[in-house]
């Protein structure tokens, strides 16, 4: 483990993902609604150079996050990824011509302070790096169930609810992607060829495409400020839960410190909810994507 490098690469992942999300949402918002959750949505977006550039940034973000997982556990890296909301806030405000207020910055400070406190009381715990398929099976069943429930819920939902639902399910998908990345990078560190005979690499590809489709559909459905706060709430939580339950990474060492961690997580989520309820999340009209 190298905590400094894990934090450095996790913050770099958050920053690059924030820029990618803003650019991708601008392109996806202009796509026809009937293409939601269809692969032709990705085909259409691939013709937009700004979306392609944003996707390159997203791949870079994924690389930074995978590198962070090589140096540190999920319970460390996953919460730090929620900092992308702080990087995205000024970009969202500028794109919507809204001045950030003291309330926005206070909510942002709650997110940052909650994450910092959560990590400050966490013990150093690397946990397992690989798990057998049977250990993954309950998680995969839950994810498939969420996909089914989400698909049913979207039939008559408003644009904002669609964006939030798609973002939430996509965030769980990305939580699985991050967990699979942890196993893949450690397999590569051993015998590089060994990664080709394990299912994690192929699962990573499938869940990566699925998560990308869900995220782009969420961006298409509504304002970025409707989907990004949900993503930033659900993805770190799913990452921490997966790290603790699947990889046996430890949280706080005592009941008192665990209570502090839970309060800190609640503070971060409160900050995200306050941002979600602010003027930044008012529904905006579809915009023409940059050519």
C-alpha positions in Angstrom: 0.0 0.0 0.0 1.0 3.6 -0.7 -1.7 5.9 0.7 -0.2 9.1 -0.7 -0.2 7.7 -4.3 -3.6 6.2 -3.8 -5.0 9.6 -2.8 -3.2 11.4 -5.6 -4.5 9.2 -8.3 -8.0 9.1 -6.9 -8.2 12.9 -6.8 -6.9 13.0 -10.4 -9.6 10.5 -11.4 -12.2 12.7 -9.8 -11.0 15.9 -11.6 -10.8 14.3 -15.0 -14.2 12.6 -14.6 -15.8 15.9 -13.7 -14.7 17.6 -16.9 -15.7 14.5 -18.9 -19.2 14.4 -17.4 -19.9 18.0 -18.1 -18.9 17.6 -21.8 -20.7 14.3 -22.2 -23.9 15.7 -20.8 -23.9 18.6 -23.1 -23.6 16.2 -26.1 -26.0 13.6 -24.8 -28.7 16.1 -23.9 -29.2 16.9 -27.6 -29.8 13.2 -28.6 -33.4 12.0 -29.2 -35.1 10.7 -26.1 -36.2 7.4 -27.8 -32.6 6.4 -27.9 -32.3 6.1 -24.1 -30.7 2.8 -23.1 -30.1 1.8 -26.7 -26.6 1.2 -28.1 -27.5 3.5 -31.0 -27.2 6.3 -28.5 -23.5 5.6 -28.1 -23.2 5.3 -31.9 -24.7 8.7 -32.3 -22.6 10.3 -29.6 -19.4 8.8 -31.1 -19.9 11.1 -34.1 -19.5 14.2 -31.8 -15.9 15.2 -31.4 -16.5 16.8 -28.1 -18.1 13.6 -26.7 -15.2 11.6 -28.1 -12.7 14.0 -26.3 -14.7 13.7 -23.1 -14.7 9.9 -23.5 -10.9 10.0 -23.7 -10.9 12.0 -20.5 -13.2 9.4 -18.9 -10.8 6.6 -20.0 -8.0 8.6 -18.4 -10.1 8.9 -15.2 -10.6 5.2 -15.2 -6.9 4.6 -15.6 -6.2 7.0 -12.7 -8.7 5.2 -10.5 -7.4 1.7 -11.4 -3.9 3.0 -10.5 -5.2 4.3 -7.2 -6.7 0.9 -6.5 -3.3 -0.7 -7.1 -1.9 1.5 -4.3 -4.9 1.5 -1.9 -8.2 -0.2 -0.9 -11.7 0.5 -2.2 -12.8 2.0 1.1 -10.1 4.7 0.5 -10.4 5.3 -3.2 -14.2 5.1 -3.6 -15.1 8.1 -1.3 -12.4 10.3 -2.9 -14.1 9.8 -6.3 -17.1 11.8 -4.9 -14.9 14.9 -5.0 -15.6 15.1 -8.8 -18.8 17.0 -7.8 -16.6 19.8 -6.3 -14.7 20.0 -9.6 -17.9 19.9 -11.6 -19.7 22.6 -9.6 -18.0 25.6 -11.2 -18.3 24.0 -14.7 -22.0 23.4 -14.2 -22.6 26.9 -12.9 -20.7 28.5 -15.8 -22.5 26.4 -18.5 -25.9 27.4 -17.0 -24.9 31.0 -16.3 -25.6 30.7 -12.6 -23.5 32.3 -9.9 -22.3 30.0 -7.2 -23.6 31.2 -3.8 -22.4 30.7 -0.3 -24.9 27.9 0.1 -23.4 26.0 -2.8 -19.9 26.4 -1.4 -21.1 25.4 2.1 -22.7 22.3 0.7 -19.4 21.6 -1.2 -17.5 22.0 2.0 -19.8 19.5 3.7 -19.0 17.0 1.0 -15.2 17.6 1.3 -15.3 17.7 5.1 -17.4 14.5 5.4 -15.1 12.6 3.1 -12.0 13.9 4.8 -13.3 12.9 8.2 -14.5 9.5 7.0 -11.0 8.7 5.7 -9.2 10.2 8.7 -10.6 7.7 11.1 -10.3 4.7 8.7 -7.7 2.1 9.5 -5.0 1.1 7.0 -6.5 -2.0 5.5 -5.6 -3.5 2.1 -7.9 -6.5 2.3 -8.1 -9.2 -0.4 -7.2 -8.5 -4.0 -9.1 -11.3 -5.7 -12.2 -13.3 -4.8 -13.7 -16.5 -6.3 -16.7 -16.1 -8.6 -19.1 -17.6 -6.0 -18.2 -14.6 -3.7 -19.2 -12.2 -6.5 -22.5 -14.0 -7.3 -24.7 -12.2 -4.7 -23.4 -8.8 -5.9 -24.1 -9.7 -9.6 -27.6 -10.8 -8.7 -28.4 -7.5 -6.9 -27.1 -5.5 -9.8 -29.2 -7.4 -12.3 -32.3 -6.9 -10.1 -31.6 -3.2 -9.9 -31.4 -3.0 -13.7 -34.8 -4.7 -14.0 -36.4 -2.5 -11.4 -34.9 0.6 -13.0 -36.1 -0.4 -16.5 -39.7 -0.8 -15.1 -39.6 2.5 -13.1 -38.5 4.5 -16.2 -41.6 3.9 -18.3 -43.6 6.8 -17.0 -41.1 8.9 -15.1 -40.4 12.6 -15.5 -37.2 13.7 -17.0 -35.6 14.5 -13.7 -36.7 11.2 -12.1 -35.4 9.4 -15.2 -32.0 11.1 -14.9 -31.8 10.3 -11.2 -32.8 6.7 -11.6 -30.5 6.1 -14.5 -27.7 7.8 -12.7 -28.2 5.8 -9.5 -28.3 2.4 -11.3 -25.3 3.5 -13.4 -23.4 4.4 -10.3 -23.9 0.9 -8.9 -22.6 -0.4 -12.2 -19.6 1.8 -11.9 -19.1 0.5 -8.3 -18.9 -3.0 -9.7 -16.5 -1.7 -12.4 -14.2 -0.3 -9.8 -14.3 -3.5 -7.8 -13.5 -5.6 -10.9 -10.6 -3.1 -11.7 -9.1 -3.8 -8.3 -8.8 -7.5 -9.2 -7.7 -7.0 -12.7 -4.8 -4.6 -11.8 -3.5 -7.0 -9.3 -3.7 -9.9 -11.8 -1.7 -7.8 -14.2 0.9 -7.1 -11.5 1.4 -10.9 -11.0 1.6 -12.9 -14.2 0.3 -10.5 -16.8 -1.0 -13.2 -19.1 -3.1 -14.6 -16.2 -5.6 -11.9 -16.6 -6.8 -13.4 -19.9 -7.9 -16.7 -18.3 -10.0 -15.0 -15.5 -13.5 -13.8 -15.9 -12.9 -10.4 -14.2 -11.4 -8.8 -17.3 -14.4 -9.7 -19.5 -16.8 -8.8 -16.8 -15.1 -5.4 -16.6 -15.6 -4.9 -20.3 -19.3 -5.8 -20.1 -20.1 -3.7 -17.0 -18.0 -0.8 -18.3 -20.1 -0.6 -21.5 -23.3 -1.0 -19.5 -22.3 1.6 -17.0 -21.4 4.0 -19.8 -24.7 3.5 -21.5 -26.6 4.1 -18.3 -24.6 7.3 -17.6 -25.1 8.7 -21.1 -28.8 7.9 -20.9 -28.9 9.8 -17.5 -27.1 12.8 -19.1 -29.6 12.7 -22.0 -32.6 12.5 -19.7 -32.0 15.7 -17.7 -29.7 18.3 -16.2 -26.3 17.1 -15.2 -27.0 18.4 -11.7 -29.9 16.0 -11.5 -27.8 12.9 -12.2 -24.3 13.8 -11.0 -25.2 14.2 -7.3 -26.9 10.8 -7.3 -23.9 9.2 -9.0 -21.6 10.9 -6.4 -23.7 9.5 -3.6 -24.4 6.0 -4.8 -21.0 5.1 -6.3 -18.8 5.8 -3.2 -21.3 4.0 -1.0 -21.5 1.0 -3.2 -17.7 1.0 -3.5 -17.2 1.1 0.3 -19.9 -1.6 0.8 -18.2 -3.8 -1.8 -14.8 -3.2 -0.3 -15.9 -4.1 3.2 -18.1 -7.1 2.3 -16.4 -8.7 -0.7 -12.7 -7.8 -0.2 -12.9 -7.7 3.6 -11.4 -4.2 3.9 -11.8 -2.8 7.4 -13.7 0.3 8.4 -13.2 2.0 11.7 -11.6 -0.2 14.4 -14.0 0.7 17.3 -17.8 1.4 17.6 -17.0 5.0 18.5 -14.9 5.6 15.4 -17.4 3.7 13.3 -20.1 6.1 14.5 -17.8 9.0 13.5 -17.4 7.5 10.1 -21.1 7.1 9.6 -21.7 10.7 10.7 -19.0 11.9 8.3 -20.6 9.9 5.5 -24.0 11.4 6.4 -22.5 14.9 6.3 -21.0 14.3 2.8 -24.4 12.9 1.6 -26.2 15.9 3.1 -23.9 18.2 1.2 -24.7 16.3 -2.0 -28.4 16.5 -1.3 -28.2 20.2 -0.7 -26.6 20.7 -4.0 -29.3 18.5 -5.6 -32.0 20.8 -4.2 -30.3 24.0 -5.3 -30.9 26.2 -8.3 -28.3 24.1 -10.2 -30.8 21.2 -10.6 -33.7 23.1 -12.1 -34.7 21.5 -15.3 -33.0 23.1 -18.3 -34.1 22.9 -21.9 -32.2 20.6 -24.2 -29.2 22.3 -25.8 -27.5 21.8 -29.1 -24.3 19.8 -28.7 -21.1 21.4 -29.9 -20.0 20.3 -33.3 
